[in-house]
Amino acid sequence: MLVPRQQAPALEVQTLTGEPFRLAAERPERFTLISFYRGLHCPICATYLKELERLTPSFAERGVATIAVSSDTRERAQLMAEKIGAANLRLGWGLPLEVARNWGLYLSAGRGKTSIGIEEPALFSEPGVFLIRPDNSIYFLSVQSMPFVRPSFAEMLQALDFVIRNDYPGRGEYTGVV
């Protein structure tokens, strides 16, 4: 089980820019925000990532680098980038499902075409949002088993203002006996 204040699992994926993303090499001022998404087939993901795209400059103002990652192929990731108008948000593709499991993400089996007429992959990961500190430790995590009810990026920005102002520690770190 992943918990705050522990080291994040390794994460290396290709991005649409051609530059590989390596979490261990990231050096943001405060955090790297990783939004794992289901893939091109998910209309909720597109709406969610449009919001992250819109707010990426606001995250950058707070010293937070952003990336959205899926197990989709490069072609499908490119179509998602076009769908959301990605100009600021990095998109990573080709997430190995074993790595998704290392991150605690739930996996689902494809069930044919979705409501928007796009075929689901045979297997794919469900959503998760993580804030990772520059030392590669987990600060915040939220993992869903369904495509619904995800953390609000606008609320996260407000929370980050509080976190930064008060040097607020990551919570949920206790793993001892209860």
N, C-alpha and C positions, 0 to 999 in steps of 0.2 A: 504494500500500500504506500503510495506517495504521500508525504506530509510536508508542510511548510518547514523551512529552515534546513531541509536535507538537500543534497545535491540532486539536480535534475538528471534524468537519463540522457544518454547521448542522443543528439538529433542532427542529422545531416541529410539535406534534400537538395535537389536542383531547384532553381527558381526560373521564372520566365525571362529574366534578364540574361540568363546564361551563367550567372555567378552562383556558385553553390552557397547554400546557407549552412553554416556550422555554428550551432549554438555556443559551443565552447570558445569560438573565436569572436563572438559578438562582444562589443565594448560600448554599450549604451551608457549614458550618464547615470541612469537609475534602474531601468528595467527593460527586458524584452517581453513584449506581449505576443504570445503565440495563440492564434485561434485555429484549432483543428476543425475542419469542416467536412461534411459528408461527401461532397462532390457536386459536379455540374447538375446531376439529376435532382438536386434538392432545392425547391423554390424558397424555402425558409432560409437556407444558407445564403442564397443570392441577396435576399433582403437584409440579412444580418451583416453580410460583408459589405454591402453598399454603405451601411451606417459606419462600419469600421473605416472604409475608404474615406468617407466624408470627415471623420474625426481623427484620422491619422496625423494631420498637421497639429492638432491640439495635443495629441499624445506626444509628438516630437517636441513641442514647446515645454513639456514636463520632463524631458529626458527619457522618453520611452520609445523604443524602436518597435515596429509592428511587422508581423508576417502572418499570413493565412496559409495553412498547409492541409493538403488532402492526399489520398492515395491515387487520385486520378492520374491519367496519362498527361503528358505535356499538352496534347491537342485539346483535351477536355478542360485543363486548367486555363489554357488560352481563351477558350470560349467563355469560361466563367469571368476571366479578367475583362473581356469585352462586354459581357452582360452587366457587370457592376461598374464599368467605366474606371477601371483601376489605373490611376495615375500616380498615387502616392503609396499605396499598399503593395508590399511584396507578396507574390504568390509562389508558394513552394508546391512541388508536385512529386508524385512517385513515392509517397510515404510507405515504407514496408509495413505490412500489417503486424509483423513481430515487434517492430518499434512502436507502433500504435499501442499494442498491449503493454509494452514496457512503460508507457506513459499513463497506463490505467484507463485507456479509452475502451469503450464497449465496441464490439464488432457485430455487424448485422449481415445477414445473407440477403442478396438481391431478390426482389419479388417481381421482376418485369419492369414495365414502363410506369413512370410516376404520373402524377396528375398533369404535368407539363409535357408528357409524351417522350421523356428521355429515359432510356434504359438504365436501370441501376446496375452497377458492377456486381459480379458474383459475390464478392465480399467487400465490405468497406467499413471504415470506422465512424462511430457516432461523434458528436461534437464535444469539444473541451476547450477551455480558456485557461491560460496560465500566464502569470507574471513571474519572470525569472530575473533575479538580481545579476549584476555583472560578474559576481563570483560563482555563478552557475547554480546558486541555491534557489529553491522554490520559495516564492513569497506568497502567492495566491494560486489556488486551483479550483476549478469548477468543471466537473465532468457529467455529461448527460447520457442517459441510455435511450433517449428519444430526441427527435429533432426540435422539440418544443421547449419553451421556457428557459431561455439562455440569459446569462448576465447582461445587463444593459451597459453598453459602452459609455453612454452619457453619464450614467450614475458612477461608473468606474472612474471617469475623469474627476468628478466631484470628490470621490473617495481618495483619489491620488493627491488632490490638493491637501486634504487633511493628513494623509500619510506623510507627505513631504514636510508639511509645516510642523508636525509633531514627532517626526522620526519614529513613526508607529511600527512596531515589530510585526512580523508574520505571525499569525495565530493558528491554532490547531496543531501545534507541534508536539504535544504531549503523547507519548506512546507507552508510558509506564503502566504499572499495575493500577487498577481501579477497584 
